[in-house]
Amino acid sequence: MTAAPRLFRATGDGRRETNAATVLRTVLDHGPVARRAIAERSGLSQAAVSRQCTDLVNLGLVRELPELVASNGVGRPQIPVDLHTGEGDGPLAAGVHIGVPYSTFGLLDLRGRLLDRRAFPHDGIAPGDLPAKIVRGLRAFLRVAGRGRRLLGVGAALGGWVDPGTGTAVRHAMLGWAGRPLAAELARGLDGFEVRVDNHARAVAQSEILFGRPEARRSLVHLFIGNVVDAALGITGVVHQGPGSGAGDVAHLPVPDSTVVCPCGRSGCLEATVSNVAMARTAVRRGIVPWPDALLVVDAAAAGDRRADRLLRERARAVGRATALLLDVLNPDLVVVTEHASLINPEYLEEIRGAAVDHSHVCQDPERIVSPHAGTAVLPVAAGAVVLNSLFRSPLTASLR
């Protein structure tokens, strides 16, 4: 794949960059759209919109679509512009979600649409060797999937405490990582492409703000249920990070009625109650699956195993009770829950909704609780959104790095 062209750097007081971001976001929301309509929707002057469209076209982020001009129009024709997502030549963003049993590679266009994906199992790879192995697998994936198209950068999303400012995996207990300079390790083997990293709960939240429901731009909470359990908060389009980027650790949030003993010494902690690890161990103990694998439990339920279905509904109700706590404290416009069973079968989302509404003191609308817009592609899309978020906030400089 090829790197972004270096055309210029933004100068002045930052208004040029801000205006470019406004125009690009308006095109994302409304494209194909004429420059006059961009000015009306954004509040910018037509001259400013014209300048920024020229810059964005030169950068290859936006393209003109003269074929959409009405032939019988009166006056000077308004040529619509849209994001450059053309098959074969539009720029792309790569994403890698680093899980515990495997990673997932993805390739996205500027609208966050997943064009290709590949699983990368971690079998036999020591955690210390994992970044180098991921780079090797990602390079092979990009050679085939990218087909020579321009790559804007690589986003990596993972659980635990991640500091995107320094590109560091501060703490990932299940991988045994502490203070790991992950962005630098990944970038070292990727031909100079920029690599950005973030916590996967925040990455999903940002993906929802960019490409999901309009309510997400006002306020949302994202709750991630996997081997790791964490959360993210977004207000007016910005995902909160907090000092040291430590926001979102809800592993020890109390779950009402849960008596599960947590390694921290307390009972009823969220991660100890609902994580994939906890559910899989319960499934083995109940004889539902032969070894602890959460995906096997979901498959068993889909195949008609009532015991597996009962266990998944128990977990969904526990997730719903935790969701009620988040609703009562933060009262967001939207709660997005990433939980594998509810992505596969909406009945489990209904269980989450029901328990949340039953236990919440402020929310009586179950429709405020939703699954991610990308469905089962949520993780590679979120990883790619780590790069695309930077692009849409600073298109003139982000595309030049």
RAZI-V783447 format. One record per pair of residues at least 24 apart in sequence whose ideal C-beta (glycine too) atoms are under 6 Angstrom apart, sorted by the first residue. I is the first residue (numbers start at 1). J is the second residue. D is the distance in whole Angstrom. If there is no record, write none. Layout:
<<I J D> <I J D>>
//
This chain:
<<1 142 5> <1 146 4> <1 151 4> <2 150 5> <4 152 6> <4 399 5> <6 400 5> <7 58 6> <10 396 4> <10 397 6> <17 394 6> <17 396 5> <19 44 6> <19 48 5> <19 52 5> <20 52 5> <20 395 5> <20 396 5> <21 393 6> <21 395 6> <23 49 6> <23 52 4> <24 392 6> <24 395 5> <25 392 6> <27 62 6> <27 83 6> <31 82 4> <31 83 6> <32 65 5> <32 68 6> <32 80 4> <32 82 4> <33 80 6> <34 78 4> <34 80 5> <36 78 6> <53 81 6> <59 399 5> <60 84 6> <60 91 6> <61 395 6> <83 110 4> <85 109 4> <85 110 5> <85 111 6> <91 150 5> <91 152 5> <92 149 5> <92 151 6> <93 152 5> <93 384 4> <93 387 4> <93 388 5> <94 154 5> <95 155 5> <95 380 5> <95 383 3> <95 384 3> <96 138 6> <96 156 5> <96 383 5> <97 157 5> <97 379 4> <97 380 6> <97 383 5> <98 158 4> <100 174 5> <100 227 5> <103 134 6> <104 379 5> <104 380 5> <105 138 6> <105 141 5> <106 380 3> <106 384 6> <107 145 5> <108 384 4> <112 211 4> <112 381 6> <114 377 5> <114 380 6> <114 381 5> <116 145 4> <117 380 5> <127 175 5> <127 176 5> <131 185 4> <131 186 6> <135 186 6> <135 189 4> <151 193 6> <152 387 6> <153 193 6> <153 194 4> <153 387 4> <154 193 6> <154 195 5> <155 196 5> <155 383 5> <155 384 5> <155 386 3> <155 387 4> <156 197 4> <157 198 6> <157 200 4> <157 203 4> <157 382 5> <157 383 4> <157 386 6> <158 200 6> <159 200 6> <159 228 3> <161 246 6> <162 197 6> <162 198 6> <162 199 4> <163 245 4> <164 197 6> <164 198 4> <167 197 5> <194 401 5> <196 386 5> <196 387 6> <198 386 5> <201 230 4> <201 231 5> <201 232 4> <201 248 5> <202 232 4> <202 239 5> <203 382 4> <203 385 6> <203 386 5> <204 338 6> <204 372 6> <204 382 4> <205 232 4> <205 234 5> <205 239 5> <206 239 5> <206 385 5> <206 389 5> <207 381 6> <207 382 5> <207 385 4> <208 336 6> <209 234 6> <209 237 5> <210 385 6> <212 373 4> <215 333 4> <215 334 4> <216 334 5> <218 333 5> <219 332 4> <219 333 5> <220 332 5> <220 334 4> <220 336 6> <221 326 5> <221 330 6> <221 332 5> <221 335 5> <222 336 5> <223 337 5> <224 338 5> <225 274 6> <225 319 6> <225 339 4> <226 276 5> <227 276 5> <227 277 6> <229 270 6> <229 271 4> <229 275 5> <253 322 6> <255 318 5> <255 321 6> <255 322 5> <256 321 5> <270 322 5> <273 318 5> <274 315 5> <274 318 5> <274 319 5> <279 315 5> <283 311 6> <298 340 6> <298 341 5> <312 341 5> <312 348 6> <313 351 5> <316 348 5> <316 351 4> <316 352 5> <317 351 6> <317 355 4> <319 352 5> <320 352 4> <320 355 3> <320 356 4> <321 355 5> <321 359 5> <323 356 4> <324 356 5> <324 359 4> <324 360 4> <327 360 5> <327 363 4> <328 360 6> <328 361 5> <328 362 5> <331 362 5> <334 368 6> <335 369 5> <336 370 6> <336 372 6> <338 372 6> <338 378 6> <342 371 6> <343 371 6> <343 375 6> <343 376 5>>
//
